[in-house]
């Protein structure tokens, strides 16, 4: 089977029952994506498929043949950390770091969702041209990614700094 993983073509032979998570970790050696609950509840395994976030533990790898998969290893370019990775460091957006790869991938996809105008359950004005990415909005959109260490304030601050600085939809802190 063939995939594009972190921009590189990959051919792999494996059992058709193999999860995307196990393909990435066990067959391709990409250990950045973590196996947390293995039930889709914690988000540690979040990766991007064609830019959309998915829980890799719940997905069969065969479903994603021919598609572009990005793991945390693929966020950096030419040896430089992604701006969000740098912001996580600056804002202490991680403690043990186990959830961090999933948080990073999820936040990158979340920013793209906001840029496309996709509302969340807490989006106040569904007819507005832009979505104000308040602290509550970020927390709601990232609610599928758990952090057992409780580094949520740093995570939200890192996301706010990164995506406000890149000219995405406005970020506002809730009053």
TORNUFI-697654 format. One record per residue: residue number from 0; residue in three letters; x, y, z of N, C-alpha, C, O in turn. Coordinates in nm, 4 decimals, padded with zeros to 6 digits. Example, Ala and Ser with C-alpha at 12.3 -4.5 7.8 and 13.67 -1.06 7.14 Angstrom:
0	ala	01.3190	-00.5690	00.7800	01.2300	-00.4500	00.7800	01.3200	-00.3300	00.7800	01.4236	-00.3319	00.8465;
1	ser	01.2850	-00.2250	00.7080	01.3670	-00.1060	00.7140	01.2900	00.0030	00.7870	01.3409	00.1138	00.8039;
This chain:
0	unk	00.0841	-00.1176	00.0000	00.0000	00.0000	00.0000	00.0884	00.1236	00.0000	00.2011	00.1207	00.0493;
1	unk	00.0368	00.2306	-00.0550	00.1162	00.3523	-00.0644	00.0461	00.4695	00.0053	-00.0763	00.4818	00.0052;
2	unk	00.1293	00.5536	00.0638	00.0851	00.6710	00.1370	00.1864	00.7818	00.1113	00.2955	00.7564	00.0603;
3	unk	00.1505	00.9029	00.1462	00.2467	01.0115	00.1558	00.2495	01.0482	00.3033	00.1490	01.0922	00.3593;
4	unk	00.3649	01.0298	00.3657	00.3775	01.0579	00.5085	00.4817	01.1669	00.5268	00.5976	01.1509	00.4886;
5	unk	00.4393	01.2769	00.5852	00.5266	01.3917	00.6073	00.5964	01.4347	00.4783	00.7147	01.4688	00.4774;
6	unk	00.5189	01.4318	00.3691	00.5687	01.4774	00.2406	00.6487	01.3759	00.1609	00.6911	01.4053	00.0492;
7	unk	00.6700	01.2573	00.2160	00.7502	01.1555	00.1495	00.6635	01.0373	00.1084	00.5788	00.9927	00.1857;
8	unk	00.6840	00.9860	-00.0134	00.6080	00.8660	-00.0526	00.6534	00.7457	00.0299	00.7723	00.7277	00.0561;
9	unk	00.5564	00.6642	00.0700	00.5854	00.5476	00.1538	00.5094	00.4282	00.0972	00.3900	00.4372	00.0685;
10	unk	00.5791	00.3174	00.0817	00.5174	00.1901	00.0453	00.5292	00.1010	00.1683	00.6355	00.0932	00.2298;
11	unk	00.4210	00.0346	00.2037	00.4236	-00.0511	00.3219	00.3329	-00.1715	00.3001	00.2267	-00.1614	00.2387;
12	unk	00.3770	-00.2846	00.3515	00.2951	-00.4056	00.3509	00.2624	-00.4383	00.4964	00.3515	-00.4439	00.5812;
13	unk	00.1345	-00.4597	00.5243	00.0924	-00.4861	00.6615	-00.0448	-00.5510	00.6597	-00.1137	-00.5507	00.5576;
14	unk	-00.0831	-00.6057	00.7717	-00.2146	-00.6669	00.7885	-00.3230	-00.5603	00.7700	-00.3096	-00.4491	00.8210;
15	unk	-00.4281	-00.5930	00.6987	-00.5353	-00.4969	00.6705	-00.6059	-00.4481	00.7964	-00.6776	-00.3482	00.7913;
16	unk	-00.5876	-00.5158	00.9085	-00.6499	-00.4748	01.0348	-00.5634	-00.3790	01.1151	-00.5994	-00.3433	01.2273;
17	unk	-00.4507	-00.3367	01.0607	-00.3580	-00.2484	01.1309	-00.4138	-00.1068	01.1388	-00.4584	-00.0510	01.0386;
18	unk	-00.4110	-00.0499	01.2575	-00.4568	00.0890	01.2723	-00.3539	00.1834	01.2108	-00.2370	00.1481	01.1954;
19	unk	-00.3984	00.3021	01.1763	-00.3061	00.4024	01.1247	-00.1993	00.4338	01.2290	-00.0829	00.4540	01.1945;
20	unk	-00.2377	00.4380	01.3549	-00.1422	00.4623	01.4628	-00.0331	00.3554	01.4645	00.0855	00.3877	01.4721;
21	unk	-00.0723	00.2296	01.4575	00.0269	00.1222	01.4596	00.1129	00.1222	01.3339	00.2316	00.0901	01.3406;
22	unk	00.0548	00.1579	01.2190	00.1353	00.1708	01.0975	00.2448	00.2750	01.1183	00.3620	00.2503	01.0900;
23	unk	00.2051	00.3912	01.1679	00.3019	00.5007	01.1867	00.4104	00.4631	01.2868	00.5291	00.4806	01.2594;
24	unk	00.3706	00.4119	01.4013	00.4663	00.3834	01.5086	00.5463	00.2553	01.4841	00.6692	00.2562	01.4913;
25	unk	00.4767	00.1459	01.4553	00.5414	00.0150	01.4526	00.6024	-00.0207	01.3177	00.7041	-00.0900	01.3128;
26	unk	00.5431	00.0247	01.2097	00.5923	-00.0117	01.0769	00.6811	00.0959	01.0155	00.7746	00.0647	00.9418;
27	unk	00.6523	00.2232	01.0458	00.7288	00.3321	00.9861	00.8260	00.3981	01.0837	00.9047	00.4837	01.0432;
28	unk	00.8220	00.3601	01.2106	00.9160	00.4132	01.3100	00.8932	00.5580	01.3476	00.9853	00.6235	01.3966;
29	unk	00.7739	00.6098	01.3264	00.7419	00.7479	01.3631	00.6790	00.7476	01.5018	00.5569	00.7414	01.5162;
30	unk	00.7629	00.7543	01.6016	00.7176	00.7383	01.7401	00.6652	00.8669	01.8026	00.6261	00.8661	01.9193;
31	unk	00.6632	00.9769	01.7289	00.6108	01.1016	01.7841	00.4629	01.0919	01.8163	00.4177	01.1442	01.9182;
32	unk	00.3876	01.0256	01.7305	00.2451	01.0057	01.7551	00.2303	00.9050	01.8675	00.2845	00.7947	01.8600;
33	unk	00.1581	00.9418	01.9703	00.1510	00.8581	02.0909	00.0255	00.7720	02.0966	-00.0802	00.8089	02.0454;
34	unk	00.0401	00.6582	02.1592	-00.0743	00.5713	02.1873	-00.1137	00.5994	02.3318	-00.0428	00.5616	02.4250;
35	unk	-00.2260	00.6654	02.3490	-00.2742	00.6983	02.4830	-00.3763	00.5970	02.5279	-00.3416	00.4918	02.5816;
36	unk	-00.5017	00.6286	02.5060	-00.6100	00.5407	02.5521	-00.6402	00.4282	02.4531	-00.6974	00.3262	02.4917;
37	unk	-00.6027	00.4452	02.3270	-00.6309	00.3507	02.2193	-00.7814	00.3305	02.1995	-00.8251	00.2265	02.1503;
38	unk	-00.8601	00.4316	02.2385	-01.0060	00.4269	02.2248	-01.0633	00.5558	02.1660	-01.1852	00.5714	02.1584;
39	unk	-00.9763	00.6485	02.1244	-01.0225	00.7731	02.0646	-01.0695	00.8777	02.1634	-01.1337	00.9749	02.1235;
40	unk	-01.0396	00.8611	02.2902	-01.0901	00.9541	02.3915	-00.9901	01.0604	02.4351	-01.0308	01.1625	02.4904;
41	unk	-00.8592	01.0396	02.4119	-00.7611	01.1319	02.4696	-00.6948	01.2243	02.3685	-00.6466	01.3309	02.4069;
42	unk	-00.6905	01.1877	02.2414	-00.6313	01.2733	02.1390	-00.4809	01.2647	02.1271	-00.4235	01.3361	02.0447;
43	unk	-00.4134	01.1810	02.2050	-00.2669	01.1709	02.1972	-00.2207	01.1238	02.0602	-00.1077	01.1513	02.0197;
44	unk	-00.3070	01.0532	01.9888	-00.2716	00.9967	01.8586	-00.3141	01.0846	01.7421	-00.3101	01.0389	01.6279;
45	unk	-00.3545	01.2084	01.7659	-00.4050	01.2944	01.6588	-00.2981	01.3195	01.5536	-00.1860	01.3596	01.5850;
46	unk	-00.3347	01.2952	01.4286	-00.2506	01.3260	01.3130	-00.3383	01.3993	01.2116	-00.4598	01.4096	01.2288;
47	unk	-00.2756	01.4497	01.1068	-00.3478	01.5188	01.0007	-00.3535	01.4299	00.8777	-00.2513	01.3755	00.8358;
48	unk	-00.4703	01.4147	00.8200	-00.4875	01.3444	00.6933	-00.5482	01.4452	00.5971	-00.6611	01.4910	00.6149;
49	unk	-00.4705	01.4786	00.4948	-00.5117	01.5828	00.4002	-00.5519	01.7099	00.4755	-00.6461	01.7786	00.4362;
50	unk	-00.4805	01.7405	00.5834	-00.5030	01.8613	00.6618	-00.6106	01.8519	00.7675	-00.6257	01.9441	00.8477;
51	unk	-00.6856	01.7439	00.7702	-00.7923	01.7258	00.8697	-00.7406	01.6415	00.9858	-00.6661	01.5459	00.9644;
52	unk	-00.7791	01.6756	01.1072	-00.7334	01.5996	01.2229	-00.8173	01.4744	01.2433	-00.9398	01.4767	01.2317;
53	unk	-00.7488	01.3663	01.2737	-00.8164	01.2402	01.3040	-00.7449	01.1725	01.4201	-00.6283	01.2007	01.4477;
54	unk	-00.8158	01.0835	01.4871	-00.7551	00.9978	01.5887	-00.7024	00.8742	01.5168	-00.7804	00.7918	01.4691;
55	unk	-00.5717	00.8615	01.5090	-00.5099	00.7522	01.4337	-00.5368	00.6160	01.4957	-00.5292	00.5145	01.4264;
56	unk	-00.5680	00.6118	01.6242	-00.5955	00.4828	01.6890	-00.7274	00.4230	01.6426	-00.7459	00.3016	01.6505;
57	unk	-00.8193	00.5058	01.5945	-00.9507	00.4583	01.5511	-00.9595	00.4311	01.4012	-01.0613	00.3817	01.3528;
58	unk	-00.8541	00.4629	01.3286	-00.8570	00.4537	01.1832	-00.7758	00.3344	01.1345	-00.6634	00.3120	01.1793;
59	unk	-00.8336	00.2589	01.0434	-00.7568	00.1533	00.9791	-00.6666	00.2179	00.8743	-00.7108	00.3038	00.7979;
60	unk	-00.5423	00.1770	00.8709	-00.4468	00.2361	00.7779	-00.4917	00.2209	00.6332	-00.4692	00.3108	00.5522;
61	unk	-00.5548	00.1088	00.5992	-00.5966	00.0863	00.4602	-00.6950	00.1924	00.4115	-00.7051	00.2158	00.2911;
62	unk	-00.7672	00.2565	00.5022	-00.8618	00.3616	00.4650	-00.7917	00.4846	00.4085	-00.8543	00.5665	00.3411;
63	unk	-00.6634	00.4975	00.4354	-00.5919	00.6203	00.4027	-00.4873	00.6014	00.2934	-00.3978	00.6845	00.2776;
64	unk	-00.4986	00.4924	00.2181	-00.4108	00.4705	00.1041	-00.4179	00.5893	00.0095	-00.5258	00.6422	-00.0173;
65	unk	-00.3038	00.6304	-00.0402	-00.2985	00.7374	-00.1381	-00.3216	00.8757	-00.0817	-00.3253	00.9725	-00.1576;
66	unk	-00.3372	00.8882	00.0477	-00.3654	01.0178	00.1094	-00.2392	01.0731	00.1751	-00.1421	01.0008	00.1974;
67	unk	-00.2427	01.2006	00.2051	-00.1300	01.2692	00.2680	-00.1491	01.2724	00.4192	-00.2467	01.3278	00.4695;
68	unk	-00.0550	01.2125	00.4902	-00.0605	01.2031	00.6361	00.0528	01.2871	00.6936	00.1675	01.2754	00.6504;
69	unk	00.0208	01.3712	00.7903	00.1227	01.4512	00.8585	00.1200	01.4174	01.0054	00.0155	01.4234	01.0702;
70	unk	00.2365	01.3816	01.0577	00.2536	01.3563	01.2005	00.3277	01.4751	01.2603	00.3635	01.5688	01.1887;
71	unk	00.3506	01.4716	01.3891	00.4228	01.5806	01.4539	00.5622	01.5967	01.3927	00.6152	01.7076	01.3868;
72	unk	00.6209	01.4867	01.3476	00.7537	01.4957	01.2852	00.7502	01.5768	01.1561	00.8519	01.6322	01.1142;
73	unk	00.6332	01.5838	01.0933	00.6201	01.6560	00.9672	00.5831	01.8022	00.9821	00.5736	01.8733	00.8820;
74	unk	00.5619	01.8491	01.1042	00.5274	01.9900	01.1230	00.6477	02.0815	01.1046	00.6339	02.1931	01.0545;
75	unk	00.7639	02.0355	01.1444	00.8858	02.1149	01.1287	00.9262	02.1150	00.9816	00.8993	02.0190	00.9095;
76	unk	00.9904	02.2222	00.9375	01.0379	02.2290	00.7999	01.1857	02.2636	00.7984	01.2308	02.3539	00.8689;
77	unk	01.2604	02.1901	00.7168	01.4038	02.2149	00.6980	01.4775	02.2274	00.8319	01.5675	02.3100	00.8468;
78	unk	01.4383	02.1450	00.9279	01.5056	02.1465	01.0575	01.4601	02.2558	01.1526	01.5075	02.2624	01.2660;
79	unk	01.3695	02.3414	01.1086	01.3174	02.4482	01.1935	01.1839	02.4051	01.2520	01.0987	02.3514	01.1813;
80	unk	01.1662	02.4290	01.3812	01.0392	02.3966	01.4452	00.9261	02.4780	01.3840	00.9460	02.5911	01.3398;
81	unk	00.8088	02.4195	01.3823	00.6877	02.4921	01.3433	00.6692	02.6037	01.4464	00.7038	02.5842	01.5630;
82	unk	00.6162	02.7194	01.4077	00.5952	02.8278	01.5051	00.5158	02.7837	01.6280	00.5416	02.8317	01.7384;
83	unk	00.4203	02.6938	01.6103	00.3428	02.6455	01.7247	00.4304	02.5626	01.8174	00.4144	02.5706	01.9392;
84	unk	00.5217	02.4840	01.7639	00.6137	02.4073	01.8486	00.6994	02.5014	01.9325	00.7206	02.4768	02.0512;
85	unk	00.7488	02.6087	01.8716	00.8281	02.7075	01.9473	00.7425	02.7734	02.0556	00.7886	02.7946	02.1677;
86	unk	00.6172	02.8056	02.0211	00.5282	02.8701	02.1187	00.4961	02.7776	02.2354	00.4837	02.8238	02.3489;
87	unk	00.4824	02.6476	02.2097	00.4603	02.5523	02.3188	00.5775	02.5568	02.4163	00.5575	02.5508	02.5377;
88	unk	00.6973	02.5673	02.3651	00.8158	02.5751	02.4508	00.8145	02.7054	02.5300	00.8359	02.7048	02.6512;
89	unk	00.7895	02.8163	02.4623	00.7915	02.9483	02.5266	00.6818	02.9647	02.6318	00.7017	03.0351	02.7308;
90	unk	00.5684	02.9017	02.6120	00.4543	02.9191	02.7032	00.4333	02.8001	02.7958	00.3285	02.7890	02.8594;
91	unk	00.5309	02.7119	02.8040	00.5179	02.5919	02.8867	00.3883	02.5184	02.8547	00.3112	02.4840	02.9444;
92	unk	00.3654	02.4948	02.7262	00.2455	02.4268	02.6812	00.2541	02.2754	02.6939	00.1716	02.2027	02.6385;
93	unk	00.3523	02.2297	02.7654	00.3657	02.0861	02.7895	00.4357	02.0681	02.9226	00.5073	02.1569	02.9689;
94	unk	00.4150	01.9543	02.9830	00.4911	01.9189	03.1020	00.5589	01.7862	03.0754	00.6791	01.7824	03.0494;
95	unk	00.4843	01.6778	03.0814	00.5486	01.5492	03.0507	00.5700	01.5347	02.9004	00.6593	01.4614	02.8580;
96	unk	00.4889	01.6036	02.8186	00.5051	01.6023	02.6741	00.4325	01.4906	02.6018	00.4356	01.4852	02.4788;
97	unk	00.3677	01.4017	02.6742	00.3042	01.2875	02.6096	00.1911	01.3302	02.5163	00.1773	01.2754	02.4070;
98	unk	00.1116	01.4257	02.5576	-00.0016	01.4699	02.4753	00.0398	01.5710	02.3694	-00.0373	01.5987	02.2775;
99	unk	00.1592	01.6262	02.3806	00.2013	01.7387	02.2976	00.1920	01.7119	02.1474	00.1414	01.7982	02.0756;
100	unk	00.2378	01.5974	02.0955	00.2260	01.5769	01.9508	00.0813	01.5842	01.9015	00.0543	01.6450	01.7978;
101	unk	-00.0105	01.5238	01.9739	-00.1512	01.5299	01.9361	-00.2075	01.6700	01.9496	-00.2864	01.7140	01.8659;
102	unk	-00.1672	01.7407	02.0552	-00.2118	01.8791	02.0744	-00.1656	01.9659	01.9568	-00.2425	02.0462	01.9041;
103	unk	-00.0407	01.9489	01.9170	00.0149	02.0291	01.8077	-00.0588	02.0038	01.6765	-00.0995	02.0979	01.6085;
104	unk	-00.0757	01.8770	01.6414	-00.1460	01.8446	01.5170	-00.2897	01.8947	01.5211	-00.3397	01.9492	01.4228;
105	unk	-00.3552	01.8764	01.6338	-00.4931	01.9208	01.6469	-00.5040	02.0719	01.6329	-00.5951	02.1212	01.5665;
106	unk	-00.4130	02.1457	01.6940	-00.4179	02.2921	01.6883	-00.3932	02.3444	01.5468	-00.4554	02.4423	01.5055;
107	unk	-00.3039	02.2805	01.4729	-00.2793	02.3213	01.3348	-00.4069	02.3043	01.2523	-00.4433	02.3929	01.1749;
108	unk	-00.4747	02.1905	01.2689	-00.6000	02.1673	01.1963	-00.7097	02.2607	01.2455	-00.7912	02.3080	01.1663;
109	unk	-00.7123	02.2877	01.3759	-00.8119	02.3773	01.4330	-00.8007	02.5159	01.3709	-00.9019	02.5772	01.3370;
110	unk	-00.6793	02.5653	01.3559	-00.6593	02.6976	01.2969	-00.7101	02.7011	01.1527	-00.7667	02.8012	01.1087;
111	unk	-00.6899	02.5925	01.0802	-00.7394	02.5848	00.9426	-00.8923	02.5823	00.9399	-00.9537	02.6411	00.8508;
112	unk	-00.9538	02.5148	01.0368	-01.1004	02.5118	01.0461	-01.1558	02.6521	01.0698	-01.2548	02.6919	01.0084;
113	unk	-01.0913	02.7261	01.1590	-01.1347	02.8625	01.1887	-01.1168	02.9499	01.0649	-01.2038	03.0308	01.0326;
114	unk	-01.0046	02.9339	00.9960	-00.9798	03.0136	00.8755	-01.0849	02.9864	00.7675	-01.1164	03.0745	00.6875;
115	unk	-01.1390	02.8639	00.7656	-01.2455	02.8308	00.6704	-01.3828	02.8743	00.7204	-01.4818	02.8603	00.6486;
116	unk	-01.3900	02.9266	00.8418	-01.5166	02.9753	00.8957	-01.6052	02.8693	00.9579	-01.7253	02.8909	00.9737;
117	unk	-01.5480	02.7546	00.9937	-01.6273	02.6485	01.0554	-01.6555	02.6831	01.2015	-01.5612	02.7031	01.2782;
118	unk	-01.7803	02.6906	01.2416	-01.8138	02.7261	01.3798	-01.7964	02.6082	01.4745	-01.7907	02.4927	01.4324;
119	unk	-01.7881	02.6397	01.6024	-01.7899	02.5375	01.7071	-01.9189	02.5569	01.7859	-01.9991	02.6448	01.7543;
120	unk	-01.9382	02.4757	01.8869	-02.0588	02.4865	01.9681	-02.0625	02.6180	02.0465	-02.1707	02.6616	02.0860;
121	unk	-01.9474	02.6825	02.0701	-01.9466	02.8085	02.1450	-01.9333	02.9317	02.0555	-01.9247	03.0434	02.1065;
122	unk	-01.9314	02.9137	01.9240	-01.9246	03.0287	01.8341	-02.0524	03.1110	01.8518	-02.1633	03.0620	01.8304;
123	unk	-02.0343	03.2361	01.8911	-02.1491	03.3201	01.9275	-02.2321	03.3635	01.8073	-02.3549	03.3567	01.8117;
124	unk	-02.1676	03.4075	01.7011	-02.2403	03.4616	01.5862	-02.2109	03.3765	01.4634	-02.1043	03.3880	01.4029;
125	unk	-02.3050	03.2921	01.4273	-02.2859	03.2008	01.3144	-02.2890	03.2710	01.1797	-02.2485	03.2123	01.0794;
126	unk	-02.3355	03.3942	01.1748	-02.3410	03.4676	01.0485	-02.2230	03.5634	01.0315	-02.2112	03.6286	00.9278;
127	unk	-02.1362	03.5726	01.1311	-02.0221	03.6634	01.1227	-01.9234	03.6166	01.0160	-01.9089	03.4968	00.9918;
128	unk	-01.8558	03.7122	00.9527	-01.7576	03.6790	00.8506	-01.6310	03.6193	00.9103	-01.5623	03.5405	00.8454;
129	unk	-01.6006	03.6567	01.0331	-01.4834	03.6013	01.1003	-01.5264	03.5417	01.2335	-01.6279	03.5802	01.2915;
130	unk	-01.4474	03.4480	01.2796	-01.4733	03.3858	01.4089	-01.3707	03.4392	01.5071	-01.2502	03.4242	01.4867;
131	unk	-01.4185	03.5012	01.6128	-01.3290	03.5494	01.7178	-01.2818	03.4281	01.7967	-01.3611	03.3633	01.8650;
132	unk	-01.1556	03.3981	01.7874	-01.1006	03.2792	01.8521	-01.0644	03.3129	01.9966	-00.9477	03.3311	02.0314;
133	unk	-01.1679	03.3204	02.0784	-01.1503	03.3517	02.2205	-01.0871	03.2326	02.2926	-01.0723	03.1245	02.2355;
134	unk	-01.0512	03.2538	02.4157	-00.9978	03.1460	02.4987	-01.0986	03.0316	02.5081	-01.0614	02.9145	02.5002;
135	unk	-01.2261	03.0660	02.5249	-01.3308	02.9630	02.5309	-01.3413	02.8878	02.3987	-01.3607	02.7663	02.3971;
136	unk	-01.3285	02.9598	02.2892	-01.3357	02.8977	02.1569	-01.2203	02.7987	02.1383	-01.2410	02.6876	02.0894;
137	unk	-01.0993	02.8389	02.1771	-00.9836	02.7494	02.1665	-01.0051	02.6265	02.2540	-00.9835	02.5139	02.2093;
138	unk	-01.0468	02.6471	02.3761	-01.0677	02.5345	02.4683	-01.1723	02.4366	02.4146	-01.1543	02.3152	02.4239;
139	unk	-01.2805	02.4885	02.3589	-01.3830	02.4018	02.3024	-01.3284	02.3235	02.1830	-01.3495	02.2027	02.1722;
140	unk	-01.2595	02.3920	02.0951	-01.2080	02.3279	01.9738	-01.0984	02.2268	02.0043	-01.0765	02.1342	01.9261;
141	unk	-01.0305	02.2428	02.1146	-00.9221	02.1518	02.1535	-00.9681	02.0500	02.2572	-00.8855	01.9774	02.3125;
142	unk	-01.0979	02.0432	02.2845	-01.1470	01.9589	02.3931	-01.1274	01.8094	02.3691	-01.1385	01.7312	02.4635;
143	unk	-01.0992	01.7683	02.2492	-01.0726	01.6276	02.2212	-00.9305	01.5857	02.2514	-00.8952	01.4688	02.2355;
144	unk	-00.8487	01.6799	02.2948	-00.7097	01.6513	02.3293	-00.6893	01.6789	02.4775	-00.6936	01.7934	02.5225;
145	unk	-00.6671	01.5717	02.5520	-00.6525	01.5832	02.6966	-00.5065	01.5947	02.7369	-00.4175	01.5416	02.6705;
146	unk	-00.4838	01.6654	02.8473	-00.3503	01.6788	02.9052	-00.3607	01.6384	03.0514	-00.4225	01.7078	03.1321;
147	unk	-00.2999	01.5259	03.0843	-00.3078	01.4787	03.2235	-00.2309	01.5685	03.3193	-00.2587	01.5699	03.4392;
148	unk	-00.1355	01.6427	03.2677	-00.0555	01.7305	03.3546	-00.1236	01.8645	03.3809	-00.0850	01.9361	03.4733;
149	unk	-00.2226	01.8988	03.3022	-00.2953	02.0240	03.3240	-00.2259	02.1467	03.2687	-00.2343	02.2541	03.3281;
150	unk	-00.1577	02.1332	03.1566	-00.0855	02.2466	03.0966	-00.1749	02.3288	03.0043	-00.1248	02.3946	02.9130;
151	unk	-00.3045	02.3263	03.0261	-00.3995	02.3891	02.9349	-00.3773	02.5388	02.9158	-00.3897	02.5879	02.8035;
152	unk	-00.3452	02.6119	03.0203	-00.3257	02.7566	03.0047	-00.2103	02.7855	02.9089	-00.2206	02.8740	02.8239;
153	unk	-00.1012	02.7115	02.9225	00.0119	02.7293	02.8314	-00.0225	02.6889	02.6896	00.0223	02.7522	02.5940;
154	unk	-00.1017	02.5840	02.6753	-00.1435	02.5377	02.5425	-00.2285	02.6455	02.4754	-00.2047	02.6801	02.3597;
155	unk	-00.3262	02.6981	02.5466	-00.4139	02.8017	02.4904	-00.3326	02.9261	02.4557	-00.3531	02.9846	02.3493;
156	unk	-00.2411	02.9677	02.5426	-00.1578	03.0850	02.5154	-00.0691	03.0628	02.3927	-00.0513	03.1538	02.3118;
157	unk	-00.0139	02.9430	02.3787	00.0714	02.9127	02.2636	-00.0086	02.9176	02.1340	00.0380	02.9714	02.0336;
158	unk	-00.1281	02.8616	02.1368	-00.2141	02.8631	02.0183	-00.2519	03.0070	01.9834	-00.2458	03.0469	01.8671;
159	unk	-00.2907	03.0839	02.0840	-00.3305	03.2229	02.0614	-00.2164	03.3036	02.0012	-00.2361	03.3770	01.9044;
160	unk	-00.0991	03.2904	02.0572	00.0158	03.3663	02.0058	00.0496	03.3264	01.8631	00.0740	03.4123	01.7784;
161	unk	00.0511	03.1986	01.8367	00.0919	03.1499	01.7051	-00.0042	03.1915	01.5957	00.0377	03.2440	01.4925;
162	unk	-00.1303	03.1690	01.6170	-00.2234	03.1907	01.5079	-00.2714	03.3344	01.4969	-00.3220	03.3734	01.3917;
163	unk	-00.2572	03.4149	01.6022	-00.2840	03.5574	01.5895	-00.1704	03.6212	01.5113	-00.1929	03.7115	01.4307;
164	unk	-00.0479	03.5741	01.5352	00.0703	03.6294	01.4696	00.0810	03.5948	01.3231	00.1570	03.6589	01.2505;
165	unk	00.0066	03.4947	01.2770	00.0133	03.4553	01.1369	-00.1018	03.5131	01.0558	-00.1258	03.4708	00.9427;
166	unk	-00.1730	03.6098	01.1130	-00.2805	03.6743	01.0400	-00.4040	03.5889	01.0207	-00.4812	03.6125	00.9278;
167	unk	-00.4241	03.4918	01.1051	-00.5454	03.4089	01.0966	-00.6614	03.4895	01.1535	-00.6463	03.6078	01.1841;
168	unk	-00.7733	03.4276	01.1672	-00.8888	03.4959	01.2248	-00.8486	03.5554	01.3590	-00.7621	03.5002	01.4270;
169	unk	-00.9088	03.6658	01.3983	-00.8672	03.7329	01.5215	-00.8783	03.6461	01.6456	-00.9729	03.5689	01.6609;
170	unk	-00.7809	03.6598	01.7335	-00.7838	03.5900	01.8610	-00.8161	03.6916	01.9700	-00.7536	03.7973	01.9786;
171	unk	-00.9124	03.6587	02.0513	-00.9505	03.7467	02.1600	-00.9637	03.6633	02.2856	-01.0165	03.5522	02.2816;
172	unk	-00.9163	03.7159	02.3967	-00.9342	03.6470	02.5239	-01.0704	03.6809	02.5801	-01.1134	03.7961	02.5759;
173	unk	-01.1378	03.5809	02.6324	-01.2701	03.6039	02.6915	-01.2579	03.6943	02.8122	-01.1620	03.6851	02.8890;
174	unk	-01.3533	03.7796	02.8280	-01.3508	03.8735	02.9414	-01.3986	03.8075	03.0672	-01.4032	03.8713	03.1724;
